[in-house]
């Protein structure tokens, strides 16, 4: 087994899977059925219900509600299958019919609230939690939850007791006291974290007229987004007319005696009651308008005081208070040795249970450094475990909910993860010719050297001119108006192929001071990328040749390697001149632009903690298209692809369009646009626009950025 480290900490949050219920617009039966299902599910009160219009669309606020809630799947209650599928797709969620909610799909990973130990079986030792009469007004169902006849019959009263009431005022007051059956679904289901941190807020009262579906759905979704752990946000749904409720407004006043951390005491809103009606209700409840407008908070000084009469109110939409990011779950920290083949976490469940049902399930969200570097792709999650998937960027495992939990999963290498992504997105993939050349030179020592001052410049000065370089020089000599002929290009290639590898001394390097050149050249020798030697100019054949500094050249007279004529090594009045020549692979690699690929990899390794990168890859897509990326891999969980140029001016519009198209096809998260010289602004602007359209992050690396890796 391959152990990654001595031990690592994992944070495991055990949570229920949550759904969004899709109902037809205005459907009273659909709303009631959704509530009945939610009442039997751990976390059910935190599951939104949205109305799908006749044309299959959602209101903008509903989309925002679903995204904020961070649900795991969609459940179709009574929407046409086509519209339900289109709605789920638009939300990026899997869809399951409500009759199959417990059989398949991610939404099945929950349990009945009766299993939760922190939920007493009764309100006071004898009375059950309230649900409305079977034919009660819809607002009562929204407040207290509901059960089908079958659900109620199957409920084990020793674990959780429920009773129906025919009195609407009982439902109204049960929500003040936390005595509804629906309230049991939030036990052990609070947020693990929230950002920005929610604050204690005024009591929110939503009024309904004519038992409106819009009011019931609106209130349900607002309550589904309230904070359960980090802030107090009481929310009540009430009918407009409470004239027959004899204990009101005193019952409400008792509930409003809260810590004085805010004003006003109450926020009123409704989808059906106009402002005059809201003001009239407030007057009947003994509420007054405050002297100040808007919500004010006193987080430090108000906690020791309690709000008292006269209580104040504003007519205000509170949704902005609820649109914070959150994740749900009960946490446990586990410290274990990490093994790639199988890592096992054993711990007591942070969700206390009083019963274990055969179908009790949950989701375990696992976070930890060994998982941070993995790409957030479904194909990578399957490498971790058959029941694993990503949700909001974190790994989730489907588990059976038990008092003692044992989680087993694998931690794939970044190479395996990247290969899985490529296998999913392409027909075939292999390192490119440049990639193979770069892999042969890739090492941490080499990347460090390339980032140092003058080293890359020294390599460029020692690189032997090849056919393309000579052709460019010929073209410059002839001028742009006289393109090279085929024969001239062939001549350049033939001449280049017969040239000897370039060698130079530090004094003649042609870049920087002799001292800086010497330091750079010796650095290359130190990593095996260059060798020292002497130069000899033969008096017999006239050739100037390079002789490596070996045992043959270190003793005896100099001798021309071409004709064996004796001669003197090049010297100055200070002594013999040491020349330097690149290793053949390095010489060829730089001629092909491969060392620039390695410099980009070095810069990325400096910026990101967990990386796996190739210096070139060929990909064949399902339609037969062959494409190449100069850099490909993974950086801190993000898939990376990019193009590297020796000259920034080589980034043409066509090149950029092709690069972004590649990134889109392999679902790249980060596109790297790199060159060893400045890239024109018009090119980076075009790349930025195309990346923004594709939802891809752009990283531009130019000459100074590649050097900067050495000092950061």
C-alpha positions in Angstrom: 0.0 0.0 0.0 1.1 3.5 -0.8 0.9 5.7 2.3 0.8 9.4 1.4 1.8 10.7 4.8 1.9 9.8 8.5 -1.6 11.1 9.0 -4.1 13.6 7.8 -7.1 15.3 9.3 -10.4 15.0 7.5 -13.5 16.9 8.5 -16.7 14.8 8.0 -20.1 16.5 8.0 -23.0 14.1 8.2 -26.1 15.6 6.6 -29.4 14.7 4.9 -29.8 14.9 1.2 -32.3 17.6 0.4 -34.6 18.1 -2.6 -36.4 20.9 -4.4 -40.0 20.0 -5.1 -41.4 21.0 -8.5 -45.2 21.7 -8.5 -47.5 23.0 -11.1 -48.2 26.7 -10.8 -51.1 27.3 -8.4 -51.4 23.6 -7.6 -52.8 23.2 -4.1 -52.7 19.4 -4.3 -49.1 19.6 -5.5 -48.1 21.8 -2.6 -49.8 19.6 0.0 -48.2 16.4 -1.4 -44.7 18.0 -1.4 -45.2 19.1 2.2 -46.4 15.6 3.2 -43.2 14.1 1.7 -40.9 16.8 3.3 -42.5 16.1 6.7 -41.2 12.5 6.6 -37.6 13.6 5.7 -34.8 14.6 7.9 -34.1 18.2 6.8 -37.5 18.4 5.1 -38.3 22.0 6.3 -35.1 23.1 4.5 -36.3 21.8 1.1 -37.7 24.5 -1.2 -40.9 24.1 -3.2 -41.1 26.0 -6.5 -44.0 26.5 -8.9 -43.3 25.7 -12.6 -45.4 27.9 -14.9 -47.5 26.6 -17.8 -44.7 27.4 -20.2 -42.1 25.5 -18.1 -40.3 28.6 -16.6 -39.4 29.5 -13.1 -39.6 32.9 -11.5 -36.2 34.5 -11.1 -36.5 34.5 -7.3 -37.2 30.8 -7.3 -34.0 30.1 -9.2 -32.1 32.2 -6.6 -33.8 30.3 -3.8 -32.8 26.9 -5.1 -29.2 28.0 -5.8 -29.0 29.5 -2.3 -30.4 26.4 -0.7 -27.8 24.2 -2.3 -30.1 21.1 -2.7 -29.0 17.8 -4.1 -31.7 17.0 -6.5 -35.2 17.8 -7.9 -38.4 16.0 -7.3 -41.3 16.2 -9.7 -44.6 16.3 -7.8 -47.2 17.2 -10.5 -45.4 19.0 -13.3 -45.5 17.6 -16.9 -42.5 15.3 -17.4 -41.0 17.5 -20.2 -41.2 20.7 -18.2 -39.9 19.0 -15.1 -36.9 17.7 -16.9 -36.2 21.1 -18.5 -36.5 22.8 -15.1 -34.2 20.3 -13.4 -31.7 20.7 -16.3 -31.7 24.5 -16.0 -31.0 24.1 -12.3 -28.2 21.6 -12.9 -30.0 18.9 -10.9 -30.9 15.3 -11.3 -34.7 14.6 -11.4 -36.7 11.9 -9.7 -40.6 11.4 -9.6 -42.0 11.9 -6.1 -43.1 8.3 -6.0 -39.5 7.2 -6.4 -37.9 9.7 -4.0 -36.9 7.0 -1.6 -35.8 4.5 -4.2 -33.2 6.1 -6.4 -31.4 9.4 -7.0 -29.3 11.4 -4.6 -32.4 12.7 -2.8 -32.9 9.2 -1.2 -30.0 9.7 1.2 -31.9 10.7 4.3 -33.9 9.2 7.1 -37.2 9.7 9.0 -37.1 12.4 11.7 -38.3 9.7 14.1 -34.9 8.2 14.1 -33.2 11.3 15.6 -32.4 11.0 19.3 -32.4 14.8 19.9 -36.1 14.9 18.9 -38.3 13.9 21.8 -41.1 11.6 20.9 -43.8 13.9 22.3 -44.2 17.6 23.1 -44.7 17.2 26.8 -44.5 13.5 27.6 -48.0 12.7 26.3 -49.1 15.0 23.5 -47.9 14.5 19.9 -46.6 17.2 17.6 -49.3 19.0 15.7 -50.3 18.6 12.1 -53.6 20.1 10.7 -56.8 18.2 10.0 -56.8 16.4 6.7 -59.1 19.0 5.1 -57.5 22.0 6.8 -56.6 25.3 5.1 -53.4 25.1 3.1 -51.6 27.7 5.3 -51.8 25.3 8.2 -50.0 22.6 6.1 -47.3 25.1 5.3 -46.9 25.9 9.0 -47.0 22.5 10.6 -46.4 19.9 7.9 -48.7 17.1 7.0 -48.8 13.3 6.6 -50.6 11.1 4.2 -52.9 8.5 5.8 -50.3 5.9 5.1 -47.5 7.9 6.6 -49.5 8.6 9.8 -50.5 4.9 10.1 -46.8 3.8 9.8 -45.5 6.3 12.3 -44.2 4.5 15.4 -45.6 6.6 18.3 -42.9 5.4 20.6 -40.4 7.2 18.5 -42.4 10.2 17.3 -46.0 11.0 18.0 -48.2 13.2 15.9 -51.8 14.4 16.3 -54.2 16.3 14.1 -56.0 19.3 15.3 -59.2 20.9 13.9 -58.4 24.3 15.5 -56.5 26.8 13.4 -55.4 28.8 16.5 -53.6 25.7 17.8 -51.6 25.6 14.6 -50.9 29.3 14.9 -49.6 29.0 18.4 -47.7 25.7 17.8 -45.3 27.5 15.5 -44.6 30.0 18.3 -43.7 27.2 20.7 -41.9 24.8 18.3 -44.6 22.1 18.6 -45.2 21.4 14.9 -44.3 18.0 13.4 -42.5 19.7 10.6 -40.2 21.3 13.1 -38.8 17.9 14.0 -37.3 17.6 10.5 -34.6 20.2 11.4 -33.2 18.4 14.3 -29.4 17.7 13.7 -29.8 19.4 10.3 -28.3 22.9 10.9 -25.7 24.6 8.9 -22.1 23.5 9.2 -21.0 27.0 8.1 -22.5 30.1 6.7 -21.0 33.1 4.9 -21.5 36.0 5.4 -22.4 35.1 8.9 -26.2 35.6 9.4 -27.3 37.8 12.3 -30.3 37.7 14.7 -33.2 39.3 12.9 -36.6 40.7 13.6 -39.5 38.2 13.7 -41.0 37.7 10.3 -44.7 37.4 9.9 -46.2 36.5 6.6 -49.9 37.1 6.2 -52.1 35.2 3.8 -55.5 36.1 2.4 -57.9 33.5 0.9 -55.4 30.7 1.8 -53.3 31.7 -1.2 -50.9 29.1 -2.7 -48.5 32.0 -3.5 -48.4 32.9 0.2 -47.9 29.3 1.3 -45.1 28.7 -1.2 -43.4 32.1 -0.5 -43.4 31.5 3.2 -42.2 27.9 2.9 -39.2 28.9 0.9 -38.3 31.9 3.0 -38.4 29.7 6.1 -36.4 27.0 4.3 -33.5 29.5 4.0 -33.4 30.8 7.5 -30.4 30.1 9.7 -30.8 27.1 12.1 -27.5 27.4 14.0 -25.9 30.8 13.7 -28.8 33.3 14.1 -32.3 33.6 15.5 -34.9 34.2 12.7 -38.4 33.3 13.9 -40.9 33.1 11.0 -44.6 32.7 11.3 -47.4 32.3 8.7 -50.8 33.7 9.8 -54.2 34.3 8.2 -55.1 38.0 7.9 -58.1 37.6 10.2 -57.3 36.4 13.7 -60.4 37.9 15.3 -61.6 34.6 16.7 -58.2 33.7 18.3 -58.9 34.7 21.9 -55.3 34.4 23.1 -53.9 36.8 20.6 -52.2 39.3 20.5 -50.9 38.3 24.0 -49.4 35.0 22.6 -47.6 36.9 20.0 -46.3 39.5 22.4 -44.8 36.7 24.6 -42.9 35.4 21.6 -41.7 38.9 20.7 -39.8 39.2 24.1 -36.5 38.5 22.5 -32.9 39.9 23.2 -32.7 43.5 22.2 -30.2 43.2 19.4 -32.2 44.8 16.7 -35.2 47.0 15.7 -37.9 46.7 14.7 -39.4 43.7 16.4 -41.4 42.5 13.4 -41.2 42.5 9.6 -44.5 42.1 7.9 -45.0 40.9 4.3 -47.5 39.1 2.1 -48.1 38.1 -1.5 -51.9 38.9 -1.3 -52.5 41.4 1.5 -51.9 45.0 0.5 -50.0 47.5 2.6 -53.2 48.9 4.2 -54.2 45.4 5.3 -50.7 44.8 6.7 -51.0 48.1 8.7 -54.4 47.1 9.9 -53.2 43.7 11.1 -50.3 45.4 12.9 -52.7 47.7 14.7 -54.9 44.8 15.8 -51.7 43.1 17.2 -50.7 46.2 19.1 -47.7 46.9 16.9 -46.4 50.3 16.1 -44.3 51.9 13.5 -40.8 52.7 14.8 -39.3 56.2 14.8 -36.4 54.9 12.7 -36.7 53.5 9.2 -34.9 50.4 8.2 -33.5 47.5 10.3 -30.9 48.4 12.9 -28.8 46.0 14.9 -27.0 46.3 18.2 -24.7 43.2 18.3 -22.7 44.3 21.3 -25.0 46.3 23.6 -28.4 44.8 23.2 -27.9 41.2 24.3 -28.5 42.0 28.0 -31.8 43.6 27.4 -35.2 42.1 26.4 -37.5 43.7 23.9 -40.8 44.9 25.6 -44.0 46.6 24.6 -44.7 48.6 22.6 -43.4 46.3 19.9 -42.6 47.8 16.5 -42.9 46.7 12.9 -42.0 47.5 9.3 -43.4 46.3 6.1 -40.3 44.8 4.5 -39.2 42.0 2.3 -36.6 40.0 4.3 -35.2 37.8 1.5 -31.9 39.8 1.4 -31.3 38.6 5.0 -31.4 35.0 3.9 -29.2 34.9 0.8 -26.1 33.8 2.5 -24.0 30.8 1.4 -24.2 27.7 3.6 -23.5 24.0 4.0 -25.5 21.8 6.3 -24.3 19.0 8.5 -23.0 17.8 11.9 -19.2 17.8 12.0 -16.6 15.4 13.3 -12.8 15.7 12.9 -11.0 12.4 12.1 -7.2 11.9 12.1 -6.1 8.8 10.2 -3.2 7.5 8.1 -3.9 8.2 4.4 -3.4 5.3 2.0 -4.1 5.6 -1.7 -5.6 2.1 -2.2 -8.1 2.5 0.7 -8.4 5.1 3.5 -10.8 4.1 6.3 -12.5 6.6 8.7 -14.1 5.2 11.8 -16.0 7.4 14.2 -19.1 7.8 16.2 -21.9 9.5 14.3 -22.2 13.2 15.1 -26.0 12.7 14.5 -27.3 10.9 17.6 -29.9 8.2 16.8 -32.6 6.6 18.9 -33.5 4.1 16.2 -31.9 2.6 13.1 -34.3 2.0 10.2 -33.4 -0.4 7.4 -33.6 2.5 5.0 -31.7 5.1 7.1 -29.2 6.9 4.8 -27.3 10.1 4.8 -24.5 11.9 3.0 -21.1 12.4 4.4 -19.3 15.5 3.1 -15.5 14.9 3.4 -12.9 17.6 3.3 -9.2 17.5 3.8 -5.9 18.3 2.2 -5.5 14.9 0.4 -8.7 15.6 -1.5 -8.1 19.3 -2.2 -6.0 18.7 -5.3 -8.6 16.5 -7.1 -10.5 18.0 -10.1 -14.2 18.4 -9.3 -15.4 16.0 -12.0 -17.9 13.1 -11.8 -15.4 10.7 -13.4 -12.8 11.6 -10.6 -15.4 11.1 -7.9 -15.9 7.5 -9.1 -12.2 6.9 -8.6 -12.7 7.8 -4.9 -15.8 5.6 -4.4 -18.7 4.1 -6.3 -21.1 6.2 -4.1 -19.1 9.4 -4.3 -20.0 12.6 -6.1 -19.1 16.3 -5.8 -21.5 18.9 -4.4 -20.7 22.6 -4.2 -17.0 21.6 -4.6 -16.8 19.1 -1.8 -16.7 15.3 -2.0 -19.9 13.5 -0.8 -20.2 9.9 0.1 -23.6 8.1 0.3 -23.7 6.2 3.5 -25.9 4.1 5.7 -26.8 6.1 8.9 -25.7 4.2 11.9 -24.5 5.1 15.5 -20.9 4.0 14.5 -19.8 5.0 11.0 -17.1 3.4 8.9 -16.2 5.2 5.6 -13.9 3.7 3.1 -12.6 5.5 0.0 -9.6 5.8 -2.3 -7.4 8.9 -3.0 -6.3 8.7 -6.6 -3.2 10.4 -7.8 -3.5 13.6 -9.8 -2.2 11.8 -12.8 -5.0 9.2 -12.5 -7.5 11.9 -12.0 -6.3 13.8 -15.1 -6.3 10.6 -17.1 -9.9 9.9 -16.1 -10.9 13.4 -17.4 -9.1 12.9 -20.7 -10.6 9.5 -21.1 -14.1 10.9 -20.6 -13.5 13.9 -23.0 -11.4 12.4 -25.8 -11.2 9.3 -27.9 -7.5 9.0 -27.3 -4.6 11.0 -25.8 -0.8 10.7 -25.7 2.0 13.0 -24.8 3.0 15.0 -27.8 6.5 14.8 -29.4 7.3 18.0 -27.5 5.7 16.6 -24.4 7.9 13.5 -24.5 11.0 15.6 -25.0 9.9 17.8 -22.0 9.2 14.9 -19.8 12.7 13.6 -20.3 14.0 16.9 -18.9 11.4 17.6 -16.3 12.7 17.8 -12.7 12.3 20.1 -9.7 16.0 21.0 -10.0 15.6 22.0 -13.7 12.5 24.0 -13.0 14.3 25.9 -10.3 17.2 26.6 -12.6 15.0 27.9 -15.4 13.4 30.4 -13.1 16.8 31.9 -12.1 18.1 35.1 -13.7 20.1 34.7 -17.0 19.8 30.9 -17.2 17.1 30.7 -19.9 18.9 33.5 -21.8 22.1 31.5 -21.6 20.3 28.5 -23.1 19.0 30.6 -25.9 22.5 31.9 -26.7 23.9 28.4 -26.8 21.0 26.9 -28.8 22.2 25.8 -32.3 20.3 27.5 -35.1 18.0 25.0 -36.9 16.3 25.2 -40.2 13.4 27.3 -39.1 15.7 29.8 -37.4 17.9 30.1 -40.4 14.9 30.5 -42.7 13.6 33.3 -40.5 17.0 35.0 -40.8 17.0 34.6 -44.6 13.5 36.0 -44.8 14.6 39.0 -42.7 17.5 39.5 -45.1 15.3 39.3 -48.2 12.4 41.3 -46.8 8.7 40.4 -46.3 8.0 41.4 -50.0 10.1 38.5 -51.2 8.9 35.2 -49.6 11.3 32.3 -49.5 11.0 29.7 -52.2 10.7 26.0 -51.5 14.3 25.5 -52.6 15.6 28.2 -50.3 13.7 26.7 -47.3 15.2 23.2 -48.2 18.6 24.8 -48.3 18.1 26.3 -44.9 17.1 22.9 -43.5 20.0 21.1 -45.1 22.5 23.7 -43.9 21.2 23.7 -40.4 21.3 19.9 -40.3 25.1 20.0 -41.0 26.0 22.7 -38.4 27.9 21.8 -35.3 26.3 22.5 -31.9 26.9 26.0 -30.7 29.6 26.6 -28.0 30.7 29.8 -26.4 32.7 31.1 -23.4 31.2 33.2 -20.7 32.9 36.3 -22.2 31.4 35.6 -25.6 27.9 34.5 -24.5 26.3 37.6 -25.8 24.0 38.2 -22.8 24.7 40.0 -19.5 28.0 40.6 -17.8 30.7 37.9 -18.0 30.2 37.3 -14.3 26.5 36.7 -14.7 27.0 34.6 -17.8 29.5 32.4 -16.0 27.1 31.9 -13.1 24.3 30.9 -15.5 26.5 28.6 -17.5 27.9 26.9 -14.4 24.3 26.4 -13.2 23.5 24.6 -16.4 26.5 22.4 -15.9 25.4 21.7 -12.4 22.1 20.2 -13.5 23.7 18.3 -16.4 22.2 20.5 -19.1 25.6 21.8 -20.4 29.2 20.7 -20.4 32.6 22.5 -20.2 35.2 22.2 -22.9 38.0 23.8 -24.9 38.0 25.2 -28.4 40.7 24.5 -31.0 41.2 26.2 -34.4 43.0 23.7 -36.6 46.0 25.1 -38.7 45.6 22.1 -41.0 41.9 22.0 -42.0 40.9 25.4 -40.7 37.9 24.2 -38.6 37.2 25.5 -35.2 36.0 22.6 -33.0 34.8 21.9 -29.5 36.5 19.3 -27.3 34.6 18.3 -24.1 36.6 18.6 -21.0 37.5 14.9 -20.6 40.5 12.9 -19.8 41.6 13.2 -23.4 41.6 17.0 -23.4 42.9 17.4 -19.9 46.3 15.8 -20.7 48.6 16.1 -23.7 48.5 18.6 -26.6 45.4 19.8 -28.3 44.4 17.9 -31.4 41.8 18.7 -34.1 39.0 16.1 -33.9 38.5 16.4 -37.7 42.0 15.8 -39.0 43.9 15.0 -35.8 46.4 17.9 -36.5 47.9 19.1 -33.3 47.3 22.6 -32.1 46.7 24.9 -29.1 43.5 25.4 -27.3 42.0 28.9 -27.4 43.5 31.0 -24.7 43.9 34.6 -23.5 46.7 36.2 -21.6 44.8 34.9 -18.5 45.0 31.3 -19.6 42.9 28.7 -21.4 39.3 29.7 -22.3 36.6 27.5 -21.0 33.7 27.1 -23.5 30.3 25.7 -22.8 27.9 23.6 -24.9 24.4 22.4 -24.3 23.5 18.8 -23.9 22.1 17.6 -27.2 18.6 17.0 -25.8 18.5 20.4 -24.2 19.7 22.0 -27.4 17.0 20.3 -29.4 14.3 20.9 -26.8 14.9 24.7 -26.8 14.9 24.8 -30.6 11.5 23.2 -30.4 10.3 25.7 -27.7 9.9 22.9 -25.1 12.0 24.7 -22.4 9.4 27.5 -22.4 6.8 24.8 -21.6 8.9 23.7 -18.6 9.2 27.3 -17.5 5.4 27.6 -17.5 5.1 24.4 -15.4 7.6 25.9 -13.0 5.6 29.1 -12.6 2.4 27.1 -12.1 4.1 24.9 -9.4 5.1 28.1 -7.6 1.5 29.4 -7.7 -0.4 26.2 -6.7 0.2 23.7 -4.0 -0.9 20.5 -5.6 0.0 20.1 -9.3 0.5 17.5 -12.0 1.4 18.9 -15.4 2.4 17.6 -18.8 4.6 19.8 -21.1 2.6 18.8 -24.2 -0.3 16.4 -25.1 -2.0 15.3 -28.3 -5.7 14.6 -28.1 -8.1 13.0 -30.6 -11.8 13.8 -30.0 -14.7 11.6 -30.9 -15.3 13.5 -34.2 -11.7 12.7 -35.2 -10.4 16.2 -34.6 -6.7 16.1 -33.5 -5.6 18.9 -31.2 -2.5 19.7 -29.1 -2.1 21.5 -25.9 1.4 22.8 -24.8 0.5 22.5 -21.1 -2.1 20.2 -19.6 -2.8 19.0 -16.1 -4.2 19.8 -12.7 -3.5 22.7 -10.3 -5.2 22.6 -6.9 -8.3 20.8 -8.2 -8.6 22.8 -11.4 -8.1 21.3 -14.9 -5.5 23.4 -16.8 -4.7 23.6 -20.5 -2.6 26.2 -22.3 -0.6 27.5 -25.2 3.1 28.5 -24.8 4.9 30.7 -27.3 8.5 31.9 -27.5 7.2 35.1 -29.0 4.1 36.7 -27.5 3.4 38.2 -31.0 2.6 34.7 -32.2 -0.7 34.7 -30.4 -3.0 35.4 -33.4 -6.8 35.6 -33.2 -7.0 32.2 -34.9 -4.6 30.7 -32.4 -6.6 32.0 -29.5 -9.9 30.8 -30.9 -8.4 27.3 -31.4 -6.9 27.2 -27.9 -10.2 28.2 -26.2 -12.1 25.7 -28.3 -9.7 23.0 -26.9 -10.3 24.2 -23.4 -14.1 24.1 -23.8 -13.9 20.5 -25.2 -12.0 19.2 -22.3 -13.8 21.4 -19.8 -10.8 23.2 -18.7 -11.1 25.4 -15.6 -8.0 27.5 -16.3 -6.5 28.5 -19.6 -2.9 29.5 -19.5 -1.6 31.9 -22.2 2.1 32.1 -21.9 5.1 33.5 -23.7 8.8 34.2 -22.9 8.3 37.7 -24.4 5.6 40.3 -23.9 2.1 39.4 -25.3 0.3 42.2 -27.1 -2.7 43.7 -25.2 -5.1 43.0 -28.0 -4.3 39.3 -27.8 -4.8 39.1 -24.0 -8.0 41.2 -24.3 -9.4 38.8 -26.9 -8.4 35.8 -24.8 -10.1 37.4 -21.7 -13.3 37.9 -23.6 -13.4 34.4 -25.0 -12.6 32.9 -21.6 -15.4 34.9 -20.0 -17.9 33.7 -22.6 -16.8 30.1 -21.9 -16.7 30.4 -18.1 -13.0 29.7 -18.0 -10.4 31.5 -15.9 -7.5 33.1 -17.8 -4.0 33.1 -16.5 -1.5 35.2 -18.6 2.2 34.4 -18.0 4.8 36.6 -19.7 8.6 36.9 -19.4 8.6 38.6 -16.0 6.0 36.2 -14.6 8.1 33.2 -15.5 11.1 34.7 -13.8 9.1 35.7 -10.8 8.6 32.1 -9.8 12.2 32.1 -8.6 11.6 34.8 -5.9 8.1 34.2 -4.8 
